């Protein structure tokens, strides 16, 4: 273990004494060397923290000092002291559990941006959500249901399917029981899907592009299939499975494709990222978004937590707490 000097906030930054931090599937990809945005290992990873602001840099509102916040960190979150852009912080109630607050950061922002900004969900829309029992997936399911959509939630295993049905999902599909698109086609009875929220990519991307009808959109926000193998051949297979996309065909068929990388959104348009975070936290505090927390583990169990998340056995948020 290497001890690093305490960081100091620069302009527009805050220093947070962390209660803990959240994990996302991007963490799993990063430790496997499969996430291009991550700094080369060894490094301090971590995209989100929950804690109290203990110092502020120039240009930061004084009212933020001393507040309990959830914050997005562009790495550096696996720490007891972490820096964050003040625009990527949102105050959270003192009684909001660590896991819930952490779930409203990367996962909450991604879900809000996807379902409230990229796509305007409307009553009656038919929506597919992949990895629907995961952190982003469950929030997307809630946003789609609250918009009056019919949801086709794809997950792995009977426990996850039962959980999704209990949330009110109309069509919970166990991908372990066969190709998900067969179940979707059977339920649609000739109709088409309007929106697919896809965190898997690979073969499922090509399938989703075939499922959507005119005016439909595939929203791609992850590439979990890439984690199933190592080396350049696995990358080539992953890209090959996605198939060839000809842009003019999107126009002719009136289909849409949107890719989401919240790190890039934060770099290019930090005010938009801030709006997503503030909205997600507001909805969570008001009880209109209900993040499901799988586990909050001691920070010393980081390797075990990453292995647990990477196994696909979790439902919802995995977070770690400092003693």
VEXGULO-505899 format. One record per residue (C-alpha): residue number from 1; y negated, z negated, x; residue in one letter. Coordinates in pm, whole numbers, plus 50000, padded with zeros to 5 digits. Layout:
<atom num="NUM" yy="Y" zz="Z" xx="X" residuo="A"/>
...
***
This chain:
<atom num="1" yy="50000" zz="50000" xx="50000" residuo="X"/>
<atom num="2" yy="49651" zz="50090" xx="50126" residuo="X"/>
<atom num="3" yy="49343" zz="49885" xx="50039" residuo="X"/>
<atom num="4" yy="49033" zz="50097" xx="49977" residuo="X"/>
<atom num="5" yy="48673" zz="49974" xx="49986" residuo="X"/>
<atom num="6" yy="48510" zz="49891" xx="49654" residuo="X"/>
<atom num="7" yy="48340" zz="50201" xx="49512" residuo="X"/>
<atom num="8" yy="47969" zz="50206" xx="49436" residuo="X"/>
<atom num="9" yy="47820" zz="50394" xx="49142" residuo="X"/>
<atom num="10" yy="47598" zz="50689" xx="49217" residuo="X"/>
<atom num="11" yy="47347" zz="50851" xx="48986" residuo="X"/>
<atom num="12" yy="47475" zz="50878" xx="48627" residuo="X"/>
<atom num="13" yy="47783" zz="50672" xx="48718" residuo="X"/>
<atom num="14" yy="47918" zz="50334" xx="48612" residuo="X"/>
<atom num="15" yy="48154" zz="50100" xx="48793" residuo="X"/>
<atom num="16" yy="48425" zz="49952" xx="48571" residuo="X"/>
<atom num="17" yy="48639" zz="49647" xx="48637" residuo="X"/>
<atom num="18" yy="48956" zz="49767" xx="48471" residuo="X"/>
<atom num="19" yy="49184" zz="49579" xx="48236" residuo="X"/>
<atom num="20" yy="49426" zz="49866" xx="48269" residuo="X"/>
<atom num="21" yy="49468" zz="50238" xx="48240" residuo="X"/>
<atom num="22" yy="49652" zz="50495" xx="48035" residuo="X"/>
<atom num="23" yy="49910" zz="50754" xx="48130" residuo="X"/>
<atom num="24" yy="49926" zz="51114" xx="48016" residuo="X"/>
<atom num="25" yy="50181" zz="51387" xx="48077" residuo="X"/>
<atom num="26" yy="49935" zz="51534" xx="48327" residuo="X"/>
<atom num="27" yy="50007" zz="51226" xx="48541" residuo="X"/>
<atom num="28" yy="50376" zz="51316" xx="48541" residuo="X"/>
<atom num="29" yy="50295" zz="51673" xx="48640" residuo="X"/>
<atom num="30" yy="50057" zz="51550" xx="48913" residuo="X"/>
<atom num="31" yy="50310" zz="51324" xx="49085" residuo="X"/>
<atom num="32" yy="50555" zz="51616" xx="49083" residuo="X"/>
<atom num="33" yy="50296" zz="51837" xx="49250" residuo="X"/>
<atom num="34" yy="50268" zz="52061" xx="48944" residuo="X"/>
<atom num="35" yy="49910" zz="51987" xx="48833" residuo="X"/>
<atom num="36" yy="49662" zz="52206" xx="49015" residuo="X"/>
<atom num="37" yy="49358" zz="51998" xx="48921" residuo="X"/>
<atom num="38" yy="49495" zz="51686" xx="49090" residuo="X"/>
<atom num="39" yy="49401" zz="51599" xx="49448" residuo="X"/>
<atom num="40" yy="49684" zz="51635" xx="49700" residuo="X"/>
<atom num="41" yy="49907" zz="51332" xx="49741" residuo="X"/>
<atom num="42" yy="49874" zz="51063" xx="49863" residuo="X"/>
<atom num="43" yy="49573" zz="50999" xx="49642" residuo="X"/>
<atom num="44" yy="49455" zz="50778" xx="49358" residuo="X"/>
<atom num="45" yy="49541" zz="50950" xx="49030" residuo="X"/>
<atom num="46" yy="49453" zz="50843" xx="48678" residuo="X"/>
<atom num="47" yy="49238" zz="50999" xx="48407" residuo="X"/>
<atom num="48" yy="49131" zz="50705" xx="48193" residuo="X"/>
<atom num="49" yy="49060" zz="50334" xx="48215" residuo="X"/>
<atom num="50" yy="48966" zz="50047" xx="47986" residuo="X"/>
<atom num="51" yy="48750" zz="49765" xx="48116" residuo="X"/>
<atom num="52" yy="48402" zz="49622" xx="48152" residuo="X"/>
<atom num="53" yy="48106" zz="49787" xx="48321" residuo="X"/>
<atom num="54" yy="48000" zz="49573" xx="48616" residuo="X"/>
<atom num="55" yy="47744" zz="49799" xx="48784" residuo="X"/>
<atom num="56" yy="47544" zz="50107" xx="48693" residuo="X"/>
<atom num="57" yy="47381" zz="50387" xx="48891" residuo="X"/>
<atom num="58" yy="47042" zz="50548" xx="48855" residuo="X"/>
<atom num="59" yy="46979" zz="50710" xx="48520" residuo="X"/>
<atom num="60" yy="47238" zz="50506" xx="48327" residuo="X"/>
<atom num="61" yy="47112" zz="50320" xx="48018" residuo="X"/>
<atom num="62" yy="47088" zz="49948" xx="48096" residuo="X"/>
<atom num="63" yy="47256" zz="49866" xx="47765" residuo="X"/>
<atom num="64" yy="47585" zz="49997" xx="47903" residuo="X"/>
<atom num="65" yy="47597" zz="49730" xx="48174" residuo="X"/>
<atom num="66" yy="47838" zz="49452" xx="48078" residuo="X"/>
<atom num="67" yy="47993" zz="49646" xx="47789" residuo="X"/>
<atom num="68" yy="48366" zz="49684" xx="47738" residuo="X"/>
<atom num="69" yy="48438" zz="50056" xx="47749" residuo="X"/>
<atom num="70" yy="48704" zz="50321" xx="47756" residuo="X"/>
<atom num="71" yy="48621" zz="50586" xx="48013" residuo="X"/>
<atom num="72" yy="48751" zz="50918" xx="48137" residuo="X"/>
<atom num="73" yy="48789" zz="50927" xx="48513" residuo="X"/>
<atom num="74" yy="48827" zz="51251" xx="48702" residuo="X"/>
<atom num="75" yy="49107" zz="51082" xx="48898" residuo="X"/>
<atom num="76" yy="49077" zz="50738" xx="49054" residuo="X"/>
<atom num="77" yy="49193" zz="50556" xx="48740" residuo="X"/>
<atom num="78" yy="49493" zz="50376" xx="48899" residuo="X"/>
<atom num="79" yy="49260" zz="50109" xx="49028" residuo="X"/>
<atom num="80" yy="49110" zz="49771" xx="48947" residuo="X"/>
<atom num="81" yy="48762" zz="49913" xx="49010" residuo="X"/>
<atom num="82" yy="48696" zz="50268" xx="48895" residuo="X"/>
<atom num="83" yy="48398" zz="50501" xx="48878" residuo="X"/>
<atom num="84" yy="48318" zz="50714" xx="48575" residuo="X"/>
<atom num="85" yy="48038" zz="50938" xx="48459" residuo="X"/>
<atom num="86" yy="47833" zz="50736" xx="48211" residuo="X"/>
<atom num="87" yy="47861" zz="51025" xx="47964" residuo="X"/>
<atom num="88" yy="48239" zz="50987" xx="47976" residuo="X"/>
<atom num="89" yy="48226" zz="50624" xx="47859" residuo="X"/>
<atom num="90" yy="48235" zz="50484" xx="47509" residuo="X"/>
<atom num="91" yy="48193" zz="50117" xx="47415" residuo="X"/>
<atom num="92" yy="48497" zz="49974" xx="47237" residuo="X"/>
<atom num="93" yy="48531" zz="49652" xx="47037" residuo="X"/>
<atom num="94" yy="48645" zz="49349" xx="47235" residuo="X"/>
<atom num="95" yy="48940" zz="49306" xx="46998" residuo="X"/>
<atom num="96" yy="49065" zz="49666" xx="47028" residuo="X"/>
<atom num="97" yy="49402" zz="49651" xx="47211" residuo="X"/>
<atom num="98" yy="49418" zz="49808" xx="47556" residuo="X"/>
<atom num="99" yy="49677" zz="50068" xx="47456" residuo="X"/>
<atom num="100" yy="49482" zz="50179" xx="47150" residuo="X"/>
<atom num="101" yy="49158" zz="50212" xx="47346" residuo="X"/>
<atom num="102" yy="49330" zz="50409" xx="47623" residuo="X"/>
<atom num="103" yy="49487" zz="50644" xx="47367" residuo="X"/>
<atom num="104" yy="49143" zz="50741" xx="47240" residuo="X"/>
<atom num="105" yy="49039" zz="50875" xx="47582" residuo="X"/>
<atom num="106" yy="49221" zz="51183" xx="47714" residuo="X"/>
<atom num="107" yy="49451" zz="51209" xx="47415" residuo="X"/>
<atom num="108" yy="49184" zz="51133" xx="47158" residuo="X"/>
<atom num="109" yy="48937" zz="51378" xx="47314" residuo="X"/>
<atom num="110" yy="49197" zz="51653" xx="47334" residuo="X"/>
<atom num="111" yy="49302" zz="51608" xx="46972" residuo="X"/>
<atom num="112" yy="48944" zz="51589" xx="46845" residuo="X"/>
<atom num="113" yy="48831" zz="51893" xx="47041" residuo="X"/>
<atom num="114" yy="49137" zz="52092" xx="46929" residuo="X"/>
<atom num="115" yy="49134" zz="52000" xx="46560" residuo="X"/>
<atom num="116" yy="48767" zz="51945" xx="46489" residuo="X"/>
<atom num="117" yy="48586" zz="52183" xx="46725" residuo="X"/>
<atom num="118" yy="48813" zz="52464" xx="46844" residuo="X"/>
<atom num="119" yy="48978" zz="52504" xx="46503" residuo="X"/>
<atom num="120" yy="48819" zz="52414" xx="46172" residuo="X"/>
<atom num="121" yy="49118" zz="52281" xx="45979" residuo="X"/>
<atom num="122" yy="49094" zz="52346" xx="45606" residuo="X"/>
<atom num="123" yy="49294" zz="52229" xx="45304" residuo="X"/>
<atom num="124" yy="49608" zz="52433" xx="45252" residuo="X"/>
<atom num="125" yy="49642" zz="52550" xx="45612" residuo="X"/>
<atom num="126" yy="49994" zz="52559" xx="45755" residuo="X"/>
<atom num="127" yy="49993" zz="52387" xx="46095" residuo="X"/>
<atom num="128" yy="50262" zz="52357" xx="46363" residuo="X"/>
<atom num="129" yy="50230" zz="52064" xx="46606" residuo="X"/>
<atom num="130" yy="50455" zz="52061" xx="46913" residuo="X"/>
<atom num="131" yy="50540" zz="51735" xx="47091" residuo="X"/>
<atom num="132" yy="50427" zz="51583" xx="46763" residuo="X"/>
<atom num="133" yy="50551" zz="51231" xx="46843" residuo="X"/>
<atom num="134" yy="50351" zz="51221" xx="47167" residuo="X"/>
<atom num="135" yy="50005" zz="51075" xx="47213" residuo="X"/>
<atom num="136" yy="49804" zz="51390" xx="47141" residuo="X"/>
<atom num="137" yy="50061" zz="51514" xx="46893" residuo="X"/>
<atom num="138" yy="50042" zz="51212" xx="46663" residuo="X"/>
<atom num="139" yy="49662" zz="51227" xx="46658" residuo="X"/>
<atom num="140" yy="49674" zz="51600" xx="46578" residuo="X"/>
<atom num="141" yy="49918" zz="51527" xx="46296" residuo="X"/>
<atom num="142" yy="49682" zz="51266" xx="46153" residuo="X"/>
<atom num="143" yy="49380" zz="51498" xx="46174" residuo="X"/>
<atom num="144" yy="49574" zz="51782" xx="46012" residuo="X"/>
<atom num="145" yy="49705" zz="51563" xx="45730" residuo="X"/>
<atom num="146" yy="49361" zz="51417" xx="45663" residuo="X"/>
<atom num="147" yy="49230" zz="51776" xx="45638" residuo="X"/>
<atom num="148" yy="49479" zz="51858" xx="45363" residuo="X"/>
<atom num="149" yy="49707" zz="52074" xx="45579" residuo="X"/>
<atom num="150" yy="50081" zz="52125" xx="45552" residuo="X"/>
<atom num="151" yy="50223" zz="52006" xx="45883" residuo="X"/>
<atom num="152" yy="50533" zz="52131" xx="46064" residuo="X"/>
<atom num="153" yy="50586" zz="51864" xx="46330" residuo="X"/>
<atom num="154" yy="50829" zz="51949" xx="46612" residuo="X"/>
<atom num="155" yy="50982" zz="51662" xx="46810" residuo="X"/>
<atom num="156" yy="51305" zz="51571" xx="46985" residuo="X"/>
<atom num="157" yy="51551" zz="51330" xx="46825" residuo="X"/>
<atom num="158" yy="51612" zz="51159" xx="46490" residuo="X"/>
<atom num="159" yy="51398" zz="50856" xx="46573" residuo="X"/>
<atom num="160" yy="51091" zz="51069" xx="46634" residuo="X"/>
<atom num="161" yy="51157" zz="51276" xx="46324" residuo="X"/>
<atom num="162" yy="51185" zz="50961" xx="46112" residuo="X"/>
<atom num="163" yy="50861" zz="50828" xx="46259" residuo="X"/>
<atom num="164" yy="50679" zz="51152" xx="46176" residuo="X"/>
<atom num="165" yy="50810" zz="51153" xx="45821" residuo="X"/>
<atom num="166" yy="50685" zz="50797" xx="45780" residuo="X"/>
<atom num="167" yy="50340" zz="50926" xx="45882" residuo="X"/>
<atom num="168" yy="50348" zz="51166" xx="45587" residuo="X"/>
<atom num="169" yy="50452" zz="51486" xx="45764" residuo="X"/>
<atom num="170" yy="50588" zz="51736" xx="45513" residuo="X"/>
<atom num="171" yy="50821" zz="51917" xx="45757" residuo="X"/>
<atom num="172" yy="50951" zz="51714" xx="46053" residuo="X"/>
<atom num="173" yy="51172" zz="51930" xx="46274" residuo="X"/>
<atom num="174" yy="51419" zz="51803" xx="46533" residuo="X"/>
<atom num="175" yy="51417" zz="52062" xx="46811" residuo="X"/>
<atom num="176" yy="51750" zz="51924" xx="46933" residuo="X"/>
<atom num="177" yy="51913" zz="52053" xx="46614" residuo="X"/>
<atom num="178" yy="51828" zz="52418" xx="46675" residuo="X"/>
<atom num="179" yy="51540" zz="52659" xx="46728" residuo="X"/>
<atom num="180" yy="51236" zz="52518" xx="46552" residuo="X"/>
<atom num="181" yy="51114" zz="52855" xx="46426" residuo="X"/>
<atom num="182" yy="51422" zz="52893" xx="46204" residuo="X"/>
<atom num="183" yy="51325" zz="52576" xx="46015" residuo="X"/>
<atom num="184" yy="50963" zz="52696" xx="45995" residuo="X"/>
<atom num="185" yy="51064" zz="53037" xx="45858" residuo="X"/>
<atom num="186" yy="51293" zz="52880" xx="45599" residuo="X"/>
<atom num="187" yy="51017" zz="52652" xx="45471" residuo="X"/>
<atom num="188" yy="50749" zz="52924" xx="45470" residuo="X"/>
<atom num="189" yy="50946" zz="53159" xx="45244" residuo="X"/>
<atom num="190" yy="50768" zz="53466" xx="45380" residuo="X"/>
<atom num="191" yy="50428" zz="53307" xx="45449" residuo="X"/>
<atom num="192" yy="50276" zz="53269" xx="45797" residuo="X"/>
<atom num="193" yy="50146" zz="52981" xx="46006" residuo="X"/>
<atom num="194" yy="49769" zz="52938" xx="46041" residuo="X"/>
<atom num="195" yy="49747" zz="52716" xx="46350" residuo="X"/>
<atom num="196" yy="49992" zz="52617" xx="46624" residuo="X"/>
<atom num="197" yy="49899" zz="52327" xx="46853" residuo="X"/>
<atom num="198" yy="50121" zz="52383" xx="47156" residuo="X"/>
<atom num="199" yy="50166" zz="52143" xx="47449" residuo="X"/>
<atom num="200" yy="50485" zz="52304" xx="47576" residuo="X"/>
<atom num="201" yy="50405" zz="52672" xx="47654" residuo="X"/>
<atom num="202" yy="50687" zz="52879" xx="47802" residuo="X"/>
<atom num="203" yy="50916" zz="53027" xx="47538" residuo="X"/>
<atom num="204" yy="50750" zz="52836" xx="47256" residuo="X"/>
<atom num="205" yy="50420" zz="53014" xx="47323" residuo="X"/>
<atom num="206" yy="50572" zz="53356" xx="47257" residuo="X"/>
<atom num="207" yy="50741" zz="53219" xx="46944" residuo="X"/>
<atom num="208" yy="50416" zz="53069" xx="46816" residuo="X"/>
<atom num="209" yy="50227" zz="53395" xx="46864" residuo="X"/>
<atom num="210" yy="50487" zz="53558" xx="46639" residuo="X"/>
<atom num="211" yy="50466" zz="53278" xx="46379" residuo="X"/>
<atom num="212" yy="50091" zz="53296" xx="46314" residuo="X"/>
<atom num="213" yy="49947" zz="53543" xx="46066" residuo="X"/>
<atom num="214" yy="49613" zz="53722" xx="46047" residuo="X"/>
<atom num="215" yy="49334" zz="53475" xx="46116" residuo="X"/>
<atom num="216" yy="49580" zz="53240" xx="46284" residuo="X"/>
<atom num="217" yy="49527" zz="53068" xx="46617" residuo="X"/>
<atom num="218" yy="49751" zz="52929" xx="46889" residuo="X"/>
<atom num="219" yy="49587" zz="52635" xx="47067" residuo="X"/>
<atom num="220" yy="49753" zz="52582" xx="47405" residuo="X"/>
<atom num="221" yy="49682" zz="52244" xx="47564" residuo="X"/>
<atom num="222" yy="49983" zz="52177" xx="47786" residuo="X"/>
<atom num="223" yy="50274" zz="52329" xx="47976" residuo="X"/>
<atom num="224" yy="50552" zz="52071" xx="47948" residuo="X"/>
<atom num="225" yy="50826" zz="52334" xx="47992" residuo="X"/>
<atom num="226" yy="50708" zz="52383" xx="48353" residuo="X"/>
<atom num="227" yy="50823" zz="52028" xx="48431" residuo="X"/>
<atom num="228" yy="51186" zz="52127" xx="48370" residuo="X"/>
<atom num="229" yy="51231" zz="52279" xx="48718" residuo="X"/>
<atom num="230" yy="51099" zz="52282" xx="49073" residuo="X"/>
<atom num="231" yy="50991" zz="52553" xx="49313" residuo="X"/>
<atom num="232" yy="50837" zz="52899" xx="49281" residuo="X"/>
<atom num="233" yy="51130" zz="53039" xx="49083" residuo="X"/>
<atom num="234" yy="51071" zz="52779" xx="48812" residuo="X"/>
<atom num="235" yy="50706" zz="52884" xx="48796" residuo="X"/>
<atom num="236" yy="50802" zz="53250" xx="48767" residuo="X"/>
<atom num="237" yy="51052" zz="53171" xx="48492" residuo="X"/>
<atom num="238" yy="50788" zz="52967" xx="48308" residuo="X"/>
<atom num="239" yy="50538" zz="53256" xx="48320" residuo="X"/>
<atom num="240" yy="50804" zz="53513" xx="48231" residuo="X"/>
<atom num="241" yy="50910" zz="53312" xx="47927" residuo="X"/>
<atom num="242" yy="50555" zz="53326" xx="47792" residuo="X"/>
<atom num="243" yy="50569" zz="53705" xx="47778" residuo="X"/>
<atom num="244" yy="50304" zz="53973" xx="47814" residuo="X"/>
<atom num="245" yy="49984" zz="53936" xx="47613" residuo="X"/>
<atom num="246" yy="49770" zz="54246" xx="47550" residuo="X"/>
<atom num="247" yy="49418" zz="54140" xx="47439" residuo="X"/>
<atom num="248" yy="49360" zz="54445" xx="47219" residuo="X"/>
<atom num="249" yy="49661" zz="54343" xx="47012" residuo="X"/>
<atom num="250" yy="49491" zz="54012" xx="46933" residuo="X"/>
<atom num="251" yy="49202" zz="54205" xx="46784" residuo="X"/>
<atom num="252" yy="49420" zz="54452" xx="46593" residuo="X"/>
<atom num="253" yy="49628" zz="54171" xx="46443" residuo="X"/>
<atom num="254" yy="49334" zz="53930" xx="46407" residuo="X"/>
<atom num="255" yy="49507" zz="53654" xx="46601" residuo="X"/>
<atom num="256" yy="49345" zz="53398" xx="46826" residuo="X"/>
<atom num="257" yy="49443" zz="53214" xx="47144" residuo="X"/>
<atom num="258" yy="49253" zz="52915" xx="47281" residuo="X"/>
<atom num="259" yy="49337" zz="52724" xx="47598" residuo="X"/>
<atom num="260" yy="49222" zz="52363" xx="47646" residuo="X"/>
<atom num="261" yy="49172" zz="52179" xx="47974" residuo="X"/>
<atom num="262" yy="48956" zz="51874" xx="47910" residuo="X"/>
<atom num="263" yy="48887" zz="51827" xx="48281" residuo="X"/>
<atom num="264" yy="48720" zz="52167" xx="48289" residuo="X"/>
<atom num="265" yy="48530" zz="52090" xx="47968" residuo="X"/>
<atom num="266" yy="48399" zz="51774" xx="48133" residuo="X"/>
<atom num="267" yy="48291" zz="51967" xx="48442" residuo="X"/>
<atom num="268" yy="48121" zz="52250" xx="48255" residuo="X"/>
<atom num="269" yy="47991" zz="52075" xx="47945" residuo="X"/>
<atom num="270" yy="47994" zz="51695" xx="47989" residuo="X"/>
<atom num="271" yy="47788" zz="51640" xx="47673" residuo="X"/>
<atom num="272" yy="48062" zz="51804" xx="47468" residuo="X"/>
<atom num="273" yy="48327" zz="51583" xx="47627" residuo="X"/>
<atom num="274" yy="48107" zz="51283" xx="47551" residuo="X"/>
<atom num="275" yy="48079" zz="51386" xx="47187" residuo="X"/>
<atom num="276" yy="48457" zz="51415" xx="47157" residuo="X"/>
<atom num="277" yy="48508" zz="51071" xx="47312" residuo="X"/>
<atom num="278" yy="48245" zz="50904" xx="47095" residuo="X"/>
<atom num="279" yy="48390" zz="51060" xx="46780" residuo="X"/>
<atom num="280" yy="48748" zz="50966" xx="46866" residuo="X"/>
<atom num="281" yy="48648" zz="50606" xx="46940" residuo="X"/>
<atom num="282" yy="48440" zz="50587" xx="46622" residuo="X"/>
<atom num="283" yy="48734" zz="50712" xx="46413" residuo="X"/>
<atom num="284" yy="48971" zz="50472" xx="46586" residuo="X"/>
<atom num="285" yy="48742" zz="50172" xx="46539" residuo="X"/>
<atom num="286" yy="48698" zz="50263" xx="46172" residuo="X"/>
<atom num="287" yy="49074" zz="50283" xx="46117" residuo="X"/>
<atom num="288" yy="49077" zz="50654" xx="46039" residuo="X"/>
<atom num="289" yy="49271" zz="50736" xx="46356" residuo="X"/>
<atom num="290" yy="49575" zz="50523" xx="46433" residuo="X"/>
<atom num="291" yy="49704" zz="50573" xx="46788" residuo="X"/>
<atom num="292" yy="50065" zz="50468" xx="46824" residuo="X"/>
<atom num="293" yy="50127" zz="50266" xx="47140" residuo="X"/>
<atom num="294" yy="50476" zz="50295" xx="47282" residuo="X"/>
<atom num="295" yy="50432" zz="50030" xx="47551" residuo="X"/>
<atom num="296" yy="50180" zz="49845" xx="47766" residuo="X"/>
<atom num="297" yy="50349" zz="49761" xx="48096" residuo="X"/>
<atom num="298" yy="50233" zz="49562" xx="48400" residuo="X"/>
<atom num="299" yy="50045" zz="49778" xx="48650" residuo="X"/>
<atom num="300" yy="50311" zz="49702" xx="48911" residuo="X"/>
<atom num="301" yy="50557" zz="49905" xx="48705" residuo="X"/>
<atom num="302" yy="50370" zz="50233" xx="48750" residuo="X"/>
<atom num="303" yy="50671" zz="50425" xx="48890" residuo="X"/>
<atom num="304" yy="50889" zz="50309" xx="48603" residuo="X"/>
<atom num="305" yy="50618" zz="50395" xx="48350" residuo="X"/>
<atom num="306" yy="50582" zz="50747" xx="48488" residuo="X"/>
<atom num="307" yy="50958" zz="50796" xx="48480" residuo="X"/>
<atom num="308" yy="50967" zz="50670" xx="48121" residuo="X"/>
<atom num="309" yy="50692" zz="50908" xx="48014" residuo="X"/>
<atom num="310" yy="50852" zz="51198" xx="48198" residuo="X"/>
<atom num="311" yy="51189" zz="51133" xx="48032" residuo="X"/>
<atom num="312" yy="51057" zz="51239" xx="47693" residuo="X"/>
<atom num="313" yy="51180" zz="50916" xx="47535" residuo="X"/>
<atom num="314" yy="50838" zz="50775" xx="47449" residuo="X"/>
<atom num="315" yy="50641" zz="50797" xx="47126" residuo="X"/>
<atom num="316" yy="50265" zz="50773" xx="47155" residuo="X"/>
<atom num="317" yy="50072" zz="50599" xx="47432" residuo="X"/>
<atom num="318" yy="50200" zz="50441" xx="47750" residuo="X"/>
<atom num="319" yy="49944" zz="50220" xx="47927" residuo="X"/>
<atom num="320" yy="49946" zz="49973" xx="48215" residuo="X"/>
<atom num="321" yy="49763" zz="49642" xx="48241" residuo="X"/>
<atom num="322" yy="49634" zz="49460" xx="48545" residuo="X"/>
<atom num="323" yy="49729" zz="49090" xx="48572" residuo="X"/>
***
